Amino acid sequence: MEKVTFNIPSLSCSNCSGKIQEELKTLEGVDNIFADLKSQSVSIEYDPSVVQPQEIRNRIEALGYEVI
């Protein structure tokens, strides 16, 4: 397992983090998802043989969130 962290400036409430977490749970290879509202970031543990960080980023952006 590897870990990637994305900064999401518009991550400001539990509804936002819940929406992102629910979407990422549908991705095969994603294991643990940790959203931190204070730092406006999401950390994801994933299996690099199954899913790549760019795919995870694309899913977050498809929900309408800017990822930096």
SEFIZA-3560 file (N, C-alpha, C; in Angstrom, 3 decimals):
REM SEFIZA-3560
<numar><xx>0.836</xx><yy>-1.183</yy><zz>0.000</zz><atom>N</atom></numar>
<numar><xx>0.000</xx><yy>0.000</yy><zz>0.000</zz><atom>CA</atom></numar>
<numar><xx>0.881</xx><yy>1.247</yy><zz>0.000</zz><atom>C</atom></numar>
<numar><xx>0.408</xx><yy>2.248</yy><zz>-0.692</zz><atom>N</atom></numar>
<numar><xx>1.057</xx><yy>3.552</yy><zz>-0.703</zz><atom>CA</atom></numar>
<numar><xx>0.043</xx><yy>4.588</yy><zz>-0.252</zz><atom>C</atom></numar>
<numar><xx>0.545</xx><yy>5.791</yy><zz>0.008</zz><atom>N</atom></numar>
<numar><xx>-0.328</xx><yy>6.858</yy><zz>0.491</zz><atom>CA</atom></numar>
<numar><xx>-0.099</xx><yy>8.111</yy><zz>-0.339</zz><atom>C</atom></numar>
<numar><xx>-1.192</xx><yy>8.784</yy><zz>-0.671</zz><atom>N</atom></numar>
<numar><xx>-1.133</xx><yy>10.055</yy><zz>-1.382</zz><atom>CA</atom></numar>
<numar><xx>-2.047</xx><yy>11.034</yy><zz>-0.653</zz><atom>C</atom></numar>
<numar><xx>-1.633</xx><yy>12.298</yy><zz>-0.630</zz><atom>N</atom></numar>
<numar><xx>-2.442</xx><yy>13.336</yy><zz>0.005</zz><atom>CA</atom></numar>
<numar><xx>-2.711</xx><yy>14.439</yy><zz>-1.006</zz><atom>C</atom></numar>
<numar><xx>-3.968</xx><yy>14.836</yy><zz>-1.084</zz><atom>N</atom></numar>
<numar><xx>-4.378</xx><yy>15.917</yy><zz>-1.975</zz><atom>CA</atom></numar>
<numar><xx>-4.890</xx><yy>17.082</yy><zz>-1.145</zz><atom>C</atom></numar>
<numar><xx>-4.496</xx><yy>18.282</yy><zz>-1.515</zz><atom>N</atom></numar>
<numar><xx>-5.041</xx><yy>19.494</yy><zz>-0.902</zz><atom>CA</atom></numar>
<numar><xx>-6.266</xx><yy>19.904</yy><zz>-1.708</zz><atom>C</atom></numar>
<numar><xx>-7.367</xx><yy>20.141</yy><zz>-0.987</zz><atom>N</atom></numar>
<numar><xx>-8.637</xx><yy>20.496</yy><zz>-1.618</zz><atom>CA</atom></numar>
<numar><xx>-9.145</xx><yy>21.762</yy><zz>-0.931</zz><atom>C</atom></numar>
<numar><xx>-8.857</xx><yy>22.943</yy><zz>-1.514</zz><atom>N</atom></numar>
<numar><xx>-9.191</xx><yy>24.212</yy><zz>-0.859</zz><atom>CA</atom></numar>
<numar><xx>-10.660</xx><yy>24.386</yy><zz>-0.494</zz><atom>C</atom></numar>
<numar><xx>-11.556</xx><yy>23.763</yy><zz>-1.226</zz><atom>N</atom></numar>
<numar><xx>-12.985</xx><yy>23.945</yy><zz>-0.946</zz><atom>CA</atom></numar>
<numar><xx>-13.534</xx><yy>22.897</yy><zz>0.027</zz><atom>C</atom></numar>
<numar><xx>-12.679</xx><yy>22.071</yy><zz>0.598</zz><atom>N</atom></numar>
<numar><xx>-13.110</xx><yy>21.071</yy><zz>1.583</zz><atom>CA</atom></numar>
<numar><xx>-13.359</xx><yy>21.774</yy><zz>2.909</zz><atom>C</atom></numar>
<numar><xx>-14.639</xx><yy>22.032</yy><zz>3.195</zz><atom>N</atom></numar>
<numar><xx>-14.935</xx><yy>22.864</yy><zz>4.365</zz><atom>CA</atom></numar>
<numar><xx>-15.993</xx><yy>22.305</yy><zz>5.303</zz><atom>C</atom></numar>
<numar><xx>-16.604</xx><yy>21.168</yy><zz>4.937</zz><atom>N</atom></numar>
<numar><xx>-17.653</xx><yy>20.636</yy><zz>5.806</zz><atom>CA</atom></numar>
<numar><xx>-17.693</xx><yy>19.114</yy><zz>5.733</zz><atom>C</atom></numar>
<numar><xx>-18.400</xx><yy>18.523</yy><zz>6.669</zz><atom>N</atom></numar>
<numar><xx>-18.471</xx><yy>17.062</yy><zz>6.710</zz><atom>CA</atom></numar>
<numar><xx>-19.236</xx><yy>16.498</yy><zz>5.513</zz><atom>C</atom></numar>
<numar><xx>-20.168</xx><yy>17.272</yy><zz>4.960</zz><atom>N</atom></numar>
<numar><xx>-20.869</xx><yy>16.815</yy><zz>3.753</zz><atom>CA</atom></numar>
<numar><xx>-19.903</xx><yy>16.674</yy><zz>2.589</zz><atom>C</atom></numar>
<numar><xx>-18.993</xx><yy>17.633</yy><zz>2.451</zz><atom>N</atom></numar>
<numar><xx>-17.993</xx><yy>17.587</yy><zz>1.380</zz><atom>CA</atom></numar>
<numar><xx>-17.089</xx><yy>16.365</yy><zz>1.546</zz><atom>C</atom></numar>
<numar><xx>-16.572</xx><yy>16.185</yy><zz>2.754</zz><atom>N</atom></numar>
<numar><xx>-15.670</xx><yy>15.063</yy><zz>2.982</zz><atom>CA</atom></numar>
<numar><xx>-16.404</xx><yy>13.734</yy><zz>2.801</zz><atom>C</atom></numar>
<numar><xx>-17.650</xx><yy>13.664</yy><zz>3.234</zz><atom>N</atom></numar>
<numar><xx>-18.431</xx><yy>12.446</yy><zz>3.065</zz><atom>CA</atom></numar>
<numar><xx>-18.663</xx><yy>12.108</yy><zz>1.603</zz><atom>C</atom></numar>
<numar><xx>-18.943</xx><yy>13.126</yy><zz>0.821</zz><atom>N</atom></numar>
<numar><xx>-19.166</xx><yy>12.939</yy><zz>-0.616</zz><atom>CA</atom></numar>
<numar><xx>-17.910</xx><yy>12.382</yy><zz>-1.290</zz><atom>C</atom></numar>
<numar><xx>-16.762</xx><yy>12.949</yy><zz>-0.950</zz><atom>N</atom></numar>
<numar><xx>-15.499</xx><yy>12.484</yy><zz>-1.521</zz><atom>CA</atom></numar>
<numar><xx>-15.199</xx><yy>11.060</yy><zz>-1.064</zz><atom>C</atom></numar>
<numar><xx>-15.377</xx><yy>10.792</yy><zz>0.218</zz><atom>N</atom></numar>
<numar><xx>-15.098</xx><yy>9.460</yy><zz>0.742</zz><atom>CA</atom></numar>
<numar><xx>-15.988</xx><yy>8.409</yy><zz>0.096</zz><atom>C</atom></numar>
<numar><xx>-17.261</xx><yy>8.691</yy><zz>-0.042</zz><atom>N</atom></numar>
<numar><xx>-18.176</xx><yy>7.727</yy><zz>-0.661</zz><atom>CA</atom></numar>
<numar><xx>-17.780</xx><yy>7.437</yy><zz>-2.109</zz><atom>C</atom></numar>
<numar><xx>-17.385</xx><yy>8.468</yy><zz>-2.844</zz><atom>N</atom></numar>
<numar><xx>-16.976</xx><yy>8.278</yy><zz>-4.236</zz><atom>CA</atom></numar>
<numar><xx>-15.703</xx><yy>7.439</yy><zz>-4.322</zz><atom>C</atom></numar>
<numar><xx>-14.723</xx><yy>7.747</yy><zz>-3.482</zz><atom>N</atom></numar>
<numar><xx>-13.449</xx><yy>7.034</yy><zz>-3.546</zz><atom>CA</atom></numar>
<numar><xx>-13.566</xx><yy>5.585</yy><zz>-3.083</zz><atom>C</atom></numar>
<numar><xx>-14.519</xx><yy>5.307</yy><zz>-2.230</zz><atom>N</atom></numar>
<numar><xx>-14.730</xx><yy>3.922</yy><zz>-1.782</zz><atom>CA</atom></numar>
<numar><xx>-15.128</xx><yy>3.013</yy><zz>-2.941</zz><atom>C</atom></numar>
<numar><xx>-15.668</xx><yy>3.592</yy><zz>-4.008</zz><atom>N</atom></numar>
<numar><xx>-16.079</xx><yy>2.790</yy><zz>-5.160</zz><atom>CA</atom></numar>
<numar><xx>-14.906</xx><yy>2.426</yy><zz>-6.055</zz><atom>C</atom></numar>
<numar><xx>-13.752</xx><yy>3.034</yy><zz>-5.838</zz><atom>N</atom></numar>
<numar><xx>-12.575</xx><yy>2.746</yy><zz>-6.646</zz><atom>CA</atom></numar>
<numar><xx>-11.873</xx><yy>1.493</yy><zz>-6.134</zz><atom>C</atom></numar>
<numar><xx>-11.675</xx><yy>0.542</yy><zz>-7.007</zz><atom>N</atom></numar>
<numar><xx>-10.936</xx><yy>-0.659</yy><zz>-6.628</zz><atom>CA</atom></numar>
<numar><xx>-9.489</xx><yy>-0.285</yy><zz>-6.336</zz><atom>C</atom></numar>
<numar><xx>-8.940</xx><yy>-0.810</yy><zz>-5.271</zz><atom>N</atom></numar>
<numar><xx>-7.561</xx><yy>-0.535</yy><zz>-4.902</zz><atom>CA</atom></numar>
<numar><xx>-7.414</xx><yy>0.548</yy><zz>-3.851</zz><atom>C</atom></numar>
<numar><xx>-8.507</xx><yy>1.281</yy><zz>-3.560</zz><atom>N</atom></numar>
<numar><xx>-8.477</xx><yy>2.302</yy><zz>-2.512</zz><atom>CA</atom></numar>
<numar><xx>-8.842</xx><yy>1.630</yy><zz>-1.199</zz><atom>C</atom></numar>
<numar><xx>-7.992</xx><yy>1.826</yy><zz>-0.175</zz><atom>N</atom></numar>
<numar><xx>-8.212</xx><yy>1.154</yy><zz>1.096</zz><atom>CA</atom></numar>
<numar><xx>-8.755</xx><yy>2.112</yy><zz>2.148</zz><atom>C</atom></numar>
<numar><xx>-7.943</xx><yy>3.004</yy><zz>2.655</zz><atom>N</atom></numar>
<numar><xx>-8.360</xx><yy>3.934</yy><zz>3.706</zz><atom>CA</atom></numar>
<numar><xx>-8.367</xx><yy>5.363</yy><zz>3.177</zz><atom>C</atom></numar>
<numar><xx>-9.361</xx><yy>6.128</yy><zz>3.620</zz><atom>N</atom></numar>
<numar><xx>-9.508</xx><yy>7.518</yy><zz>3.209</zz><atom>CA</atom></numar>
<numar><xx>-9.639</xx><yy>8.359</yy><zz>4.470</zz><atom>C</atom></numar>
<numar><xx>-8.779</xx><yy>9.354</yy><zz>4.598</zz><atom>N</atom></numar>
<numar><xx>-8.794</xx><yy>10.228</yy><zz>5.767</zz><atom>CA</atom></numar>
<numar><xx>-8.971</xx><yy>11.671</yy><zz>5.311</zz><atom>C</atom></numar>
<numar><xx>-10.083</xx><yy>12.279</yy><zz>5.645</zz><atom>N</atom></numar>
<numar><xx>-10.329</xx><yy>13.682</yy><zz>5.298</zz><atom>CA</atom></numar>
<numar><xx>-10.060</xx><yy>14.545</yy><zz>6.522</zz><atom>C</atom></numar>
<numar><xx>-9.308</xx><yy>15.615</yy><zz>6.328</zz><atom>N</atom></numar>
<numar><xx>-8.989</xx><yy>16.546</yy><zz>7.414</zz><atom>CA</atom></numar>
<numar><xx>-9.512</xx><yy>17.923</yy><zz>7.028</zz><atom>C</atom></numar>
<numar><xx>-10.625</xx><yy>18.323</yy><zz>7.648</zz><atom>N</atom></numar>
<numar><xx>-11.235</xx><yy>19.606</yy><zz>7.307</zz><atom>CA</atom></numar>
<numar><xx>-10.345</xx><yy>20.777</yy><zz>7.682</zz><atom>C</atom></numar>
<numar><xx>-9.611</xx><yy>20.656</yy><zz>8.781</zz><atom>N</atom></numar>
<numar><xx>-8.764</xx><yy>21.752</yy><zz>9.241</zz><atom>CA</atom></numar>
<numar><xx>-7.663</xx><yy>22.080</yy><zz>8.228</zz><atom>C</atom></numar>
<numar><xx>-7.022</xx><yy>21.054</yy><zz>7.696</zz><atom>N</atom></numar>
<numar><xx>-5.953</xx><yy>21.281</yy><zz>6.716</zz><atom>CA</atom></numar>
<numar><xx>-6.476</xx><yy>21.256</yy><zz>5.277</zz><atom>C</atom></numar>
<numar><xx>-7.769</xx><yy>21.004</yy><zz>5.123</zz><atom>N</atom></numar>
<numar><xx>-8.412</xx><yy>20.916</yy><zz>3.803</zz><atom>CA</atom></numar>
<numar><xx>-7.672</xx><yy>19.933</yy><zz>2.902</zz><atom>C</atom></numar>
<numar><xx>-7.467</xx><yy>18.726</yy><zz>3.429</zz><atom>N</atom></numar>
<numar><xx>-6.760</xx><yy>17.708</yy><zz>2.670</zz><atom>CA</atom></numar>
<numar><xx>-7.424</xx><yy>16.349</yy><zz>2.835</zz><atom>C</atom></numar>
<numar><xx>-7.147</xx><yy>15.481</yy><zz>1.866</zz><atom>N</atom></numar>
<numar><xx>-7.612</xx><yy>14.108</yy><zz>1.914</zz><atom>CA</atom></numar>
<numar><xx>-6.404</xx><yy>13.211</yy><zz>1.657</zz><atom>C</atom></numar>
<numar><xx>-6.190</xx><yy>12.253</yy><zz>2.559</zz><atom>N</atom></numar>
<numar><xx>-5.118</xx><yy>11.271</yy><zz>2.395</zz><atom>CA</atom></numar>
<numar><xx>-5.750</xx><yy>9.926</yy><zz>2.081</zz><atom>C</atom></numar>
<numar><xx>-5.163</xx><yy>9.247</yy><zz>1.114</zz><atom>N</atom></numar>
<numar><xx>-5.728</xx><yy>7.988</yy><zz>0.646</zz><atom>CA</atom></numar>
<numar><xx>-4.642</xx><yy>6.929</yy><zz>0.627</zz><atom>C</atom></numar>
<numar><xx>-4.927</xx><yy>5.778</yy><zz>1.207</zz><atom>N</atom></numar>
<numar><xx>-4.056</xx><yy>4.614</yy><zz>1.087</zz><atom>CA</atom></numar>
<numar><xx>-4.594</xx><yy>3.799</yy><zz>-0.083</zz><atom>C</atom></numar>
<numar><xx>-3.693</xx><yy>3.410</yy><zz>-0.976</zz><atom>N</atom></numar>
<numar><xx>-4.137</xx><yy>2.716</yy><zz>-2.186</zz><atom>CA</atom></numar>
<numar><xx>-3.106</xx><yy>1.671</yy><zz>-2.605</zz><atom>C</atom></numar>
<numar><xx>-3.561</xx><yy>0.743</yy><zz>-3.428</zz><atom>N</atom></numar>
<numar><xx>-2.704</xx><yy>-0.298</yy><zz>-3.990</zz><atom>CA</atom></numar>
<numar><xx>-2.256</xx><yy>0.171</yy><zz>-5.374</zz><atom>C</atom></numar>
<numar><xx>-0.966</xx><yy>0.514</yy><zz>-5.541</zz><atom>N</atom></numar>
<numar><xx>-0.508</xx><yy>1.054</yy><zz>-6.821</zz><atom>CA</atom></numar>
<numar><xx>-0.567</xx><yy>0.061</yy><zz>-7.986</zz><atom>C</atom></numar>
<numar><xx>-0.748</xx><yy>-1.214</yy><zz>-7.699</zz><atom>N</atom></numar>
<numar><xx>-0.884</xx><yy>-2.184</yy><zz>-8.788</zz><atom>CA</atom></numar>
<numar><xx>-2.312</xx><yy>-2.206</yy><zz>-9.342</zz><atom>C</atom></numar>
<numar><xx>-3.227</xx><yy>-1.509</yy><zz>-8.636</zz><atom>N</atom></numar>
<numar><xx>-4.633</xx><yy>-1.502</yy><zz>-9.043</zz><atom>CA</atom></numar>
<numar><xx>-5.100</xx><yy>-0.114</yy><zz>-9.480</zz><atom>C</atom></numar>
<numar><xx>-4.686</xx><yy>0.921</yy><zz>-8.771</zz><atom>N</atom></numar>
<numar><xx>-5.149</xx><yy>2.279</yy><zz>-9.051</zz><atom>CA</atom></numar>
<numar><xx>-3.986</xx><yy>3.258</yy><zz>-8.883</zz><atom>C</atom></numar>
<numar><xx>-3.988</xx><yy>4.304</yy><zz>-9.686</zz><atom>N</atom></numar>
<numar><xx>-2.933</xx><yy>5.319</yy><zz>-9.640</zz><atom>CA</atom></numar>
<numar><xx>-3.467</xx><yy>6.631</yy><zz>-9.064</zz><atom>C</atom></numar>
<numar><xx>-2.577</xx><yy>7.445</yy><zz>-8.478</zz><atom>N</atom></numar>
<numar><xx>-3.017</xx><yy>8.720</yy><zz>-7.887</zz><atom>CA</atom></numar>
<numar><xx>-3.801</xx><yy>9.606</yy><zz>-8.863</zz><atom>C</atom></numar>
<numar><xx>-3.431</xx><yy>9.585</yy><zz>-10.144</zz><atom>N</atom></numar>
<numar><xx>-4.133</xx><yy>10.432</yy><zz>-11.110</zz><atom>CA</atom></numar>
<numar><xx>-5.595</xx><yy>10.010</yy><zz>-11.248</zz><atom>C</atom></numar>
<numar><xx>-5.865</xx><yy>8.712</yy><zz>-11.168</zz><atom>N</atom></numar>
<numar><xx>-7.249</xx><yy>8.235</yy><zz>-11.237</zz><atom>CA</atom></numar>
<numar><xx>-8.041</xx><yy>8.714</yy><zz>-10.023</zz><atom>C</atom></numar>
<numar><xx>-7.405</xx><yy>8.684</yy><zz>-8.855</zz><atom>N</atom></numar>
<numar><xx>-8.058</xx><yy>9.154</yy><zz>-7.637</zz><atom>CA</atom></numar>
<numar><xx>-8.340</xx><yy>10.643</yy><zz>-7.749</zz><atom>C</atom></numar>
<numar><xx>-7.340</xx><yy>11.384</yy><zz>-8.204</zz><atom>N</atom></numar>
<numar><xx>-7.495</xx><yy>12.838</yy><zz>-8.392</zz><atom>CA</atom></numar>
<numar><xx>-8.637</xx><yy>13.141</yy><zz>-9.364</zz><atom>C</atom></numar>
<numar><xx>-8.690</xx><yy>12.402</yy><zz>-10.455</zz><atom>N</atom></numar>
<numar><xx>-9.743</xx><yy>12.622</yy><zz>-11.453</zz><atom>CA</atom></numar>
<numar><xx>-11.129</xx><yy>12.429</yy><zz>-10.859</zz><atom>C</atom></numar>
<numar><xx>-11.286</xx><yy>11.452</yy><zz>-9.978</zz><atom>N</atom></numar>
<numar><xx>-12.588</xx><yy>11.195</yy><zz>-9.345</zz><atom>CA</atom></numar>
<numar><xx>-12.989</xx><yy>12.369</yy><zz>-8.449</zz><atom>C</atom></numar>
<numar><xx>-12.025</xx><yy>12.892</yy><zz>-7.700</zz><atom>N</atom></numar>
<numar><xx>-12.309</xx><yy>14.031</yy><zz>-6.823</zz><atom>CA</atom></numar>
<numar><xx>-12.702</xx><yy>15.248</yy><zz>-7.654</zz><atom>C</atom></numar>
<numar><xx>-11.946</xx><yy>15.496</yy><zz>-8.722</zz><atom>N</atom></numar>
<numar><xx>-12.241</xx><yy>16.639</yy><zz>-9.591</zz><atom>CA</atom></numar>
<numar><xx>-13.585</xx><yy>16.477</yy><zz>-10.294</zz><atom>C</atom></numar>
<numar><xx>-13.965</xx><yy>15.239</yy><zz>-10.623</zz><atom>N</atom></numar>
<numar><xx>-15.255</xx><yy>14.985</yy><zz>-11.281</zz><atom>CA</atom></numar>
<numar><xx>-16.420</xx><yy>15.346</yy><zz>-10.362</zz><atom>C</atom></numar>
<numar><xx>-16.174</xx><yy>15.357</yy><zz>-9.060</zz><atom>N</atom></numar>
<numar><xx>-17.203</xx><yy>15.774</yy><zz>-8.101</zz><atom>CA</atom></numar>
<numar><xx>-17.326</xx><yy>17.290</yy><zz>-8.001</zz><atom>C</atom></numar>
<numar><xx>-16.405</xx><yy>17.999</yy><zz>-8.670</zz><atom>N</atom></numar>
<numar><xx>-16.465</xx><yy>19.460</yy><zz>-8.675</zz><atom>CA</atom></numar>
<numar><xx>-15.498</xx><yy>20.141</yy><zz>-7.718</zz><atom>C</atom></numar>
<numar><xx>-14.547</xx><yy>19.389</yy><zz>-7.166</zz><atom>N</atom></numar>
<numar><xx>-13.573</xx><yy>19.959</yy><zz>-6.235</zz><atom>CA</atom></numar>
<numar><xx>-12.246</xx><yy>20.210</yy><zz>-6.938</zz><atom>C</atom></numar>
<numar><xx>-11.659</xx><yy>21.354</yy><zz>-6.649</zz><atom>N</atom></numar>
<numar><xx>-10.326</xx><yy>21.666</yy><zz>-7.163</zz><atom>CA</atom></numar>
<numar><xx>-9.308</xx><yy>20.925</yy><zz>-6.300</zz><atom>C</atom></numar>
<numar><xx>-8.358</xx><yy>20.280</yy><zz>-6.955</zz><atom>N</atom></numar>
<numar><xx>-7.303</xx><yy>19.547</yy><zz>-6.256</zz><atom>CA</atom></numar>
<numar><xx>-5.975</xx><yy>20.208</yy><zz>-6.597</zz><atom>C</atom></numar>
<numar><xx>-5.216</xx><yy>20.575</yy><zz>-5.536</zz><atom>N</atom></numar>
<numar><xx>-3.901</xx><yy>21.170</yy><zz>-5.784</zz><atom>CA</atom></numar>
<numar><xx>-2.821</xx><yy>20.368</yy><zz>-5.091</zz><atom>C</atom></numar>
//
